[in-house]
Amino acid sequence: MPHHHYDLILAGGGLANGLIALRLKRDRPQLRLLMLEQDGRPGGNHTWSFHDSDLNTDQHAWLAPLIGCHWPRHRVIFPNRERLLRGGYASLFSSTFAQALQGALGDALWVNATIASLTPDRVTLEDGTQLTANAVIDGRGSTSSPHLCLGYQAFLGQEIRLAAPHGLEEPVLMDASLTQGDGYRFVYVLPFTPDTLLIEDTHYVDQPMDDEAQLRNNIHAYAEAKGWRVDAVLREERGVLPITLAGDFDAFWNEADGQPRSGLRAGLFHPTTGYSLPHAVRLAERIAALDELSAPALFTAIRDEAQREWRRQGYFRLLNRMLFLAGSPSQRWQVMQRFYGLSESLIERFYAGRLTALDKARILVGKPPVPLGEAIRAARCSTPARLHSSYRLDIL
């Protein structure tokens, strides 16, 4: 069998590994990199978004060539509240991302490469090809673990061309002024051009949804209710993002057994929103700055990064338990409606994962939008063992 050795192999061509590759190519072009992607192109079929306040000035600068659309403000809509927020919002398109990776990596990007197995320093492809490296980073998406208790953000989106201009000037990040269901439901709308937009039907649910036909019907019903006549569906994307309720960090990372991970597989995402781009940007910067890119050095650096985030995110996991476990699923929208009545600066810090002690108190002060007793019960279940002993839920 042919044998190849590299400084670093990136298993999976998703957002996190892709940003690592682009940053390393920029800062350390002498490295022998290889990216392995099982599909016909890297990046999948996604739209990744973030708030301007999620990134610092330098991060905005190096990410700028990848930005597909940017808006100076955004809107949210609830049954008893509609609000226009001044914070900027941006989206990356997987097609543009794929082009950037193809240009930067060239022959060092292998597509249609199915991985049979991997270790911290070796990859075996399905066709028997053996690849070795100083380190292998596994960025092939989230993986199930008994040491994480999760809810889910399930969505299906369609990029649509309309027969006439839609009239939107800013994205609608949440429109929850519609029929709910077995969880918090909202529609997410990104206007790309005067007559094209992405409409996503999104649900915070205890189990991933598999009724794609219903989600498509929901999208077209939403467009019809807005008076938008659909000319063509240009593209469809779907996904399920993990929402962390509780977990055992050490046990989760012990499962990795020294294997460097990235992205969702490393637990690097906002635990409430599922947004992963800011975490991926920071991880790429951290890896590019390391003196040594051996498997042990990368495993330690990524685990340390994930541990810092885990400690910072304890409050968000508490909020998630209140959202998922306290009160009726069909009333979860009330939690978000109340949240969006807070100050814009607090909302920005929430999305950026940088809440102050005063912010945390402000979010919880006053009459809660869920039953107090149930909220207290949910708040106490901070570990999988406690959650399992207190609730009998499929999400466990």
C-alpha positions as a Python dict, from the first residue, in 0.01 Angstrom:
ca = {
    (1, 'M'): (0, 0, 0),
    (2, 'P'): (124, 356, -64),
    (3, 'H'): (253, 530, 248),
    (4, 'H'): (260, 904, 314),
    (5, 'H'): (379, 1111, 608),
    (6, 'Y'): (266, 1465, 698),
    (7, 'D'): (322, 1720, 970),
    (8, 'L'): (-55, 1736, 1031),
    (9, 'I'): (-357, 1551, 896),
    (10, 'L'): (-698, 1713, 934),
    (11, 'A'): (-965, 1442, 935),
    (12, 'G'): (-1281, 1610, 809),
    (13, 'G'): (-1320, 1925, 603),
    (14, 'G'): (-1577, 2109, 814),
    (15, 'L'): (-1565, 2456, 962),
    (16, 'A'): (-1321, 2396, 1249),
    (17, 'N'): (-1065, 2196, 1051),
    (18, 'G'): (-1107, 2428, 755),
    (19, 'L'): (-1022, 2736, 960),
    (20, 'I'): (-725, 2554, 1113),
    (21, 'A'): (-600, 2476, 763),
    (22, 'L'): (-644, 2834, 638),
    (23, 'R'): (-474, 2982, 943),
    (24, 'L'): (-180, 2742, 925),
    (25, 'K'): (-138, 2803, 553),
    (26, 'R'): (-125, 3174, 625),
    (27, 'D'): (107, 3164, 927),
    (28, 'R'): (313, 2848, 870),
    (29, 'P'): (308, 2770, 497),
    (30, 'Q'): (606, 2535, 524),
    (31, 'L'): (403, 2271, 708),
    (32, 'R'): (303, 1956, 523),
    (33, 'L'): (-73, 1951, 573),
    (34, 'L'): (-331, 1709, 444),
    (35, 'M'): (-709, 1747, 470),
    (36, 'L'): (-930, 1441, 420),
    (37, 'E'): (-1295, 1498, 326),
    (38, 'Q'): (-1537, 1212, 262),
    (39, 'D'): (-1768, 1418, 37),
    (40, 'G'): (-1695, 1565, -303),
    (41, 'R'): (-1592, 1900, -157),
    (42, 'P'): (-1509, 2036, 190),
    (43, 'G'): (-1746, 2252, 392),
    (44, 'G'): (-2058, 2048, 339),
    (45, 'N'): (-2380, 2239, 271),
    (46, 'H'): (-2407, 2499, 543),
    (47, 'T'): (-2451, 2863, 630),
    (48, 'W'): (-2241, 2963, 930),
    (49, 'S'): (-2329, 3287, 1105),
    (50, 'F'): (-2206, 3502, 1391),
    (51, 'H'): (-2260, 3837, 1561),
    (52, 'D'): (-2005, 4113, 1508),
    (53, 'S'): (-1944, 4126, 1882),
    (54, 'D'): (-1843, 3757, 1885),
    (55, 'L'): (-1502, 3836, 1730),
    (56, 'N'): (-1230, 4092, 1793),
    (57, 'T'): (-1087, 4329, 1532),
    (58, 'D'): (-803, 4100, 1422),
    (59, 'Q'): (-1037, 3803, 1391),
    (60, 'H'): (-1275, 4004, 1175),
    (61, 'A'): (-984, 4102, 951),
    (62, 'W'): (-860, 3751, 875),
    (63, 'L'): (-1211, 3614, 835),
    (64, 'A'): (-1324, 3899, 605),
    (65, 'P'): (-1246, 3723, 271),
    (66, 'L'): (-1483, 3441, 367),
    (67, 'I'): (-1785, 3657, 453),
    (68, 'G'): (-2077, 3608, 216),
    (69, 'C'): (-2322, 3859, 362),
    (70, 'H'): (-2315, 4118, 640),
    (71, 'W'): (-2599, 4319, 788),
    (72, 'P'): (-2566, 4613, 1031),
    (73, 'R'): (-2865, 4507, 1243),
    (74, 'H'): (-3106, 4220, 1300),
    (75, 'R'): (-3461, 4160, 1419),
    (76, 'V'): (-3643, 3921, 1655),
    (77, 'I'): (-4019, 3862, 1671),
    (78, 'F'): (-4224, 3703, 1949),
    (79, 'P'): (-4597, 3693, 2024),
    (80, 'N'): (-4568, 3991, 2261),
    (81, 'R'): (-4243, 4152, 2152),
    (82, 'E'): (-4076, 4264, 1830),
    (83, 'R'): (-3737, 4425, 1841),
    (84, 'L'): (-3476, 4563, 1600),
    (85, 'L'): (-3127, 4529, 1744),
    (86, 'R'): (-2831, 4734, 1624),
    (87, 'G'): (-2571, 4456, 1646),
    (88, 'G'): (-2416, 4351, 1316),
    (89, 'Y'): (-2456, 3997, 1187),
    (90, 'A'): (-2263, 3804, 922),
    (91, 'S'): (-2282, 3474, 735),
    (92, 'L'): (-2031, 3247, 560),
    (93, 'F'): (-2140, 3021, 276),
    (94, 'S'): (-2000, 2671, 248),
    (95, 'S'): (-1948, 2716, -128),
    (96, 'T'): (-1717, 3014, -70),
    (97, 'F'): (-1546, 2828, 214),
    (98, 'A'): (-1483, 2529, -13),
    (99, 'Q'): (-1327, 2751, -280),
    (100, 'A'): (-1095, 2908, -22),
    (101, 'L'): (-981, 2566, 99),
    (102, 'Q'): (-933, 2436, -253),
    (103, 'G'): (-722, 2740, -338),
    (104, 'A'): (-512, 2724, -21),
    (105, 'L'): (-456, 2348, -8),
    (106, 'G'): (-449, 2237, -369),
    (107, 'D'): (-330, 1875, -387),
    (108, 'A'): (-322, 1864, -6),
    (109, 'L'): (-701, 1841, -8),
    (110, 'W'): (-828, 1488, -71),
    (111, 'V'): (-1201, 1462, -135),
    (112, 'N'): (-1409, 1145, -156),
    (113, 'A'): (-1166, 1008, 101),
    (114, 'T'): (-1349, 781, 343),
    (115, 'I'): (-1167, 715, 669),
    (116, 'A'): (-1181, 357, 797),
    (117, 'S'): (-993, 429, 1122),
    (118, 'L'): (-763, 681, 1281),
    (119, 'T'): (-532, 726, 1579),
    (120, 'P'): (-346, 1035, 1705),
    (121, 'D'): (-75, 980, 1441),
    (122, 'R'): (-221, 751, 1174),
    (123, 'V'): (-515, 733, 933),
    (124, 'T'): (-630, 431, 736),
    (125, 'L'): (-858, 500, 443),
    (126, 'E'): (-1133, 270, 329),
    (127, 'D'): (-930, 176, 22),
    (128, 'G'): (-641, 63, 242),
    (129, 'T'): (-419, 369, 203),
    (130, 'Q'): (-204, 422, 514),
    (131, 'L'): (-121, 779, 618),
    (132, 'T'): (97, 886, 908),
    (133, 'A'): (157, 1226, 1063),
    (134, 'N'): (306, 1397, 1363),
    (135, 'A'): (-58, 1456, 1459),
    (136, 'V'): (-411, 1387, 1336),
    (137, 'I'): (-697, 1619, 1434),
    (138, 'D'): (-1039, 1457, 1423),
    (139, 'G'): (-1295, 1717, 1317),
    (140, 'R'): (-1568, 1492, 1176),
    (141, 'G'): (-1858, 1647, 1364),
    (142, 'S'): (-2025, 1574, 1694),
    (143, 'T'): (-2020, 1228, 1845),
    (144, 'S'): (-2249, 1075, 2105),
    (145, 'S'): (-2119, 1032, 2457),
    (146, 'P'): (-2274, 896, 2778),
    (147, 'H'): (-2095, 1177, 2960),
    (148, 'L'): (-2296, 1457, 2797),
    (149, 'C'): (-2668, 1520, 2843),
    (150, 'L'): (-2801, 1703, 2540),
    (151, 'G'): (-3106, 1865, 2397),
    (152, 'Y'): (-3107, 1950, 2029),
    (153, 'Q'): (-3156, 2238, 1790),
    (154, 'A'): (-3293, 2072, 1477),
    (155, 'F'): (-3351, 2269, 1160),
    (156, 'L'): (-3414, 2252, 790),
    (157, 'G'): (-3350, 2552, 569),
    (158, 'Q'): (-3419, 2636, 207),
    (159, 'E'): (-3255, 2908, 2),
    (160, 'I'): (-3539, 3042, -207),
    (161, 'R'): (-3568, 3271, -505),
    (162, 'L'): (-3890, 3471, -503),
    (163, 'A'): (-4099, 3598, -789),
    (164, 'A'): (-4075, 3952, -647),
    (165, 'P'): (-3857, 4137, -392),
    (166, 'H'): (-3915, 4031, -32),
    (167, 'G'): (-3867, 4379, 120),
    (168, 'L'): (-3650, 4268, 413),
    (169, 'E'): (-3359, 4495, 504),
    (170, 'E'): (-3215, 4285, 787),
    (171, 'P'): (-3216, 3922, 897),
    (172, 'V'): (-3480, 3788, 1132),
    (173, 'L'): (-3288, 3569, 1376),
    (174, 'M'): (-3598, 3447, 1554),
    (175, 'D'): (-3960, 3471, 1450),
    (176, 'A'): (-4144, 3281, 1721),
    (177, 'S'): (-4482, 3442, 1650),
    (178, 'L'): (-4615, 3117, 1509),
    (179, 'T'): (-4755, 2784, 1618),
    (180, 'Q'): (-4521, 2611, 1859),
    (181, 'G'): (-4511, 2238, 1929),
    (182, 'D'): (-4302, 1990, 2127),
    (183, 'G'): (-4034, 2248, 2195),
    (184, 'Y'): (-3931, 2604, 2119),
    (185, 'R'): (-3992, 2674, 1750),
    (186, 'F'): (-3888, 2973, 1544),
    (187, 'V'): (-3820, 3067, 1184),
    (188, 'Y'): (-3481, 3213, 1091),
    (189, 'V'): (-3461, 3432, 779),
    (190, 'L'): (-3150, 3564, 606),
    (191, 'P'): (-3208, 3798, 308),
    (192, 'F'): (-2917, 3752, 66),
    (193, 'T'): (-3036, 3959, -228),
    (194, 'P'): (-3358, 4156, -294),
    (195, 'D'): (-3529, 3840, -418),
    (196, 'T'): (-3339, 3552, -252),
    (197, 'L'): (-3339, 3446, 111),
    (198, 'L'): (-3274, 3154, 339),
    (199, 'I'): (-3570, 3040, 549),
    (200, 'E'): (-3500, 2788, 826),
    (201, 'D'): (-3761, 2617, 1040),
    (202, 'T'): (-3587, 2558, 1373),
    (203, 'H'): (-3690, 2359, 1680),
    (204, 'Y'): (-3534, 2321, 2027),
    (205, 'V'): (-3642, 1966, 2103),
    (206, 'D'): (-3561, 1670, 2325),
    (207, 'Q'): (-3490, 1445, 2024),
    (208, 'P'): (-3376, 1526, 1668),
    (209, 'M'): (-3666, 1559, 1425),
    (210, 'D'): (-3690, 1334, 1119),
    (211, 'D'): (-4008, 1466, 955),
    (212, 'E'): (-3838, 1668, 683),
    (213, 'A'): (-4157, 1689, 476),
    (214, 'Q'): (-4329, 1873, 761),
    (215, 'L'): (-4038, 2115, 797),
    (216, 'R'): (-4051, 2191, 423),
    (217, 'N'): (-4425, 2250, 450),
    (218, 'N'): (-4362, 2485, 742),
    (219, 'I'): (-4117, 2688, 533),
    (220, 'H'): (-4356, 2726, 243),
    (221, 'A'): (-4645, 2809, 476),
    (222, 'Y'): (-4428, 3083, 631),
    (223, 'A'): (-4341, 3226, 289),
    (224, 'E'): (-4705, 3220, 186),
    (225, 'A'): (-4811, 3395, 509),
    (226, 'K'): (-4560, 3671, 430),
    (227, 'G'): (-4700, 3712, 81),
    (228, 'W'): (-4385, 3577, -84),
    (229, 'R'): (-4437, 3371, -398),
    (230, 'V'): (-4165, 3109, -439),
    (231, 'D'): (-4010, 3096, -786),
    (232, 'A'): (-3749, 2827, -710),
    (233, 'V'): (-3580, 2642, -425),
    (234, 'L'): (-3210, 2692, -495),
    (235, 'R'): (-3060, 2488, -212),
    (236, 'E'): (-3157, 2298, 101),
    (237, 'E'): (-2960, 2245, 419),
    (238, 'R'): (-3043, 2057, 735),
    (239, 'G'): (-2872, 2004, 1066),
    (240, 'V'): (-2894, 1906, 1430),
    (241, 'L'): (-2688, 2107, 1678),
    (242, 'P'): (-2620, 1984, 2033),
    (243, 'I'): (-2749, 2191, 2326),
    (244, 'T'): (-2561, 2096, 2642),
    (245, 'L'): (-2765, 2048, 2960),
    (246, 'A'): (-2504, 1881, 3181),
    (247, 'G'): (-2189, 1678, 3152),
    (248, 'D'): (-1874, 1531, 3299),
    (249, 'F'): (-1592, 1712, 3121),
    (250, 'D'): (-1308, 1489, 3237),
    (251, 'A'): (-1491, 1169, 3143),
    (252, 'F'): (-1586, 1313, 2803),
    (253, 'W'): (-1226, 1396, 2721),
    (254, 'N'): (-1092, 1071, 2865),
    (255, 'E'): (-1296, 899, 2592),
    (256, 'A'): (-1073, 1069, 2336),
    (257, 'D'): (-775, 867, 2463),
    (258, 'G'): (-519, 1121, 2343),
    (259, 'Q'): (-687, 1186, 2007),
    (260, 'P'): (-683, 1560, 1920),
    (261, 'R'): (-1032, 1680, 1829),
    (262, 'S'): (-1181, 1999, 1690),
    (263, 'G'): (-1518, 2168, 1648),
    (264, 'L'): (-1831, 1998, 1775),
    (265, 'R'): (-1635, 1679, 1842),
    (266, 'A'): (-1425, 1876, 2092),
    (267, 'G'): (-1734, 2030, 2253),
    (268, 'L'): (-1635, 2374, 2122),
    (269, 'F'): (-1966, 2546, 2056),
    (270, 'H'): (-2199, 2785, 2234),
    (271, 'P'): (-2401, 2555, 2462),
    (272, 'T'): (-2729, 2744, 2419),
    (273, 'T'): (-2726, 2867, 2059),
    (274, 'G'): (-2512, 2596, 1900),
    (275, 'Y'): (-2302, 2863, 1723),
    (276, 'S'): (-1952, 2726, 1665),
    (277, 'L'): (-1774, 2975, 1438),
    (278, 'P'): (-1625, 3200, 1711),
    (279, 'H'): (-1488, 2892, 1890),
    (280, 'A'): (-1344, 2760, 1565),
    (281, 'V'): (-1173, 3093, 1496),
    (282, 'R'): (-1012, 3098, 1841),
    (283, 'L'): (-901, 2736, 1814),
    (284, 'A'): (-739, 2798, 1474),
    (285, 'E'): (-546, 3091, 1617),
    (286, 'R'): (-435, 2890, 1918),
    (287, 'I'): (-312, 2597, 1710),
    (288, 'A'): (-125, 2822, 1467),
    (289, 'A'): (60, 2980, 1760),
    (290, 'L'): (180, 2651, 1913),
    (291, 'D'): (554, 2582, 1910),
    (292, 'E'): (495, 2210, 1864),
    (293, 'L'): (229, 2035, 1658),
    (294, 'S'): (276, 1682, 1787),
    (295, 'A'): (-31, 1478, 1882),
    (296, 'P'): (32, 1509, 2259),
    (297, 'A'): (89, 1886, 2235),
    (298, 'L'): (-224, 1937, 2026),
    (299, 'F'): (-436, 1715, 2250),
    (300, 'T'): (-328, 1911, 2559),
    (301, 'A'): (-378, 2251, 2395),
    (302, 'I'): (-724, 2168, 2258),
    (303, 'R'): (-835, 2002, 2580),
    (304, 'D'): (-720, 2307, 2779),
    (305, 'E'): (-912, 2535, 2541),
    (306, 'A'): (-1223, 2321, 2578),
    (307, 'Q'): (-1187, 2312, 2957),
    (308, 'R'): (-1170, 2689, 2980),
    (309, 'E'): (-1485, 2712, 2772),
    (310, 'W'): (-1658, 2444, 2980),
    (311, 'R'): (-1591, 2634, 3300),
    (312, 'R'): (-1717, 2959, 3147),
    (313, 'Q'): (-2031, 2789, 3019),
    (314, 'G'): (-2169, 2649, 3343),
    (315, 'Y'): (-2427, 2927, 3365),
    (316, 'F'): (-2542, 2859, 3008),
    (317, 'R'): (-2596, 2492, 3089),
    (318, 'L'): (-2809, 2599, 3383),
    (319, 'L'): (-3020, 2816, 3151),
    (320, 'N'): (-3051, 2524, 2909),
    (321, 'R'): (-3185, 2298, 3182),
    (322, 'M'): (-3442, 2560, 3273),
    (323, 'L'): (-3537, 2593, 2906),
    (324, 'F'): (-3569, 2219, 2844),
    (325, 'L'): (-3676, 2079, 3180),
    (326, 'A'): (-3884, 2346, 3355),
    (327, 'G'): (-4237, 2399, 3230),
    (328, 'S'): (-4420, 2289, 2918),
    (329, 'P'): (-4218, 2244, 2594),
    (330, 'S'): (-4481, 2443, 2404),
    (331, 'Q'): (-4416, 2740, 2636),
    (332, 'R'): (-4037, 2753, 2596),
    (333, 'W'): (-4074, 3057, 2372),
    (334, 'Q'): (-4162, 3264, 2679),
    (335, 'V'): (-3807, 3220, 2812),
    (336, 'M'): (-3662, 3368, 2493),
    (337, 'Q'): (-3921, 3643, 2470),
    (338, 'R'): (-3831, 3758, 2819),
    (339, 'F'): (-3458, 3738, 2743),
    (340, 'Y'): (-3495, 3967, 2442),
    (341, 'G'): (-3641, 4235, 2666),
    (342, 'L'): (-3296, 4284, 2825),
    (343, 'S'): (-3035, 4539, 2717),
    (344, 'E'): (-2865, 4504, 2380),
    (345, 'S'): (-2520, 4500, 2539),
    (346, 'L'): (-2618, 4208, 2764),
    (347, 'I'): (-2761, 4020, 2465),
    (348, 'E'): (-2433, 4073, 2276),
    (349, 'R'): (-2232, 3940, 2570),
    (350, 'F'): (-2466, 3641, 2594),
    (351, 'Y'): (-2402, 3538, 2234),
    (352, 'A'): (-2029, 3600, 2274),
    (353, 'G'): (-2025, 3384, 2590),
    (354, 'R'): (-1887, 3670, 2802),
    (355, 'L'): (-2157, 3732, 3061),
    (356, 'T'): (-2062, 3928, 3372),
    (357, 'A'): (-2181, 3838, 3721),
    (358, 'L'): (-2430, 4126, 3698),
    (359, 'D'): (-2557, 3996, 3363),
    (360, 'K'): (-2620, 3653, 3514),
    (361, 'A'): (-2817, 3802, 3799),
    (362, 'R'): (-3012, 4027, 3563),
    (363, 'I'): (-3121, 3735, 3344),
    (364, 'L'): (-3270, 3549, 3641),
    (365, 'V'): (-3409, 3839, 3844),
    (366, 'G'): (-3784, 3893, 3857),
    (367, 'K'): (-4073, 3658, 3790),
    (368, 'P'): (-3941, 3360, 3592),
    (369, 'P'): (-4124, 3257, 3272),
    (370, 'V'): (-4126, 2895, 3398),
    (371, 'P'): (-4263, 2747, 3724),
    (372, 'L'): (-4022, 2839, 4005),
    (373, 'G'): (-4018, 2495, 4166),
    (374, 'E'): (-3939, 2324, 3836),
    (375, 'A'): (-3671, 2583, 3760),
    (376, 'I'): (-3498, 2515, 4093),
    (377, 'R'): (-3520, 2140, 4040),
    (378, 'A'): (-3366, 2170, 3691),
    (379, 'A'): (-3092, 2405, 3814),
    (380, 'R'): (-2970, 2150, 4069),
    (381, 'C'): (-2909, 1880, 3808),
    (382, 'S'): (-2564, 1996, 3701),
    (383, 'T'): (-2416, 1648, 3633),
    (384, 'P'): (-2539, 1356, 3421),
    (385, 'A'): (-2588, 1146, 3735),
    (386, 'R'): (-2810, 1406, 3902),
    (387, 'L'): (-3002, 1469, 3582),
    (388, 'H'): (-3057, 1098, 3529),
    (389, 'S'): (-3180, 1046, 3885),
    (390, 'S'): (-3422, 1341, 3870),
    (391, 'Y'): (-3571, 1305, 3520),
    (392, 'R'): (-3672, 1018, 3296),
    (393, 'L'): (-3617, 1169, 2956),
    (394, 'D'): (-3520, 1035, 2616),
    (395, 'I'): (-3245, 1297, 2599),
    (396, 'L'): (-3049, 1095, 2854),
}
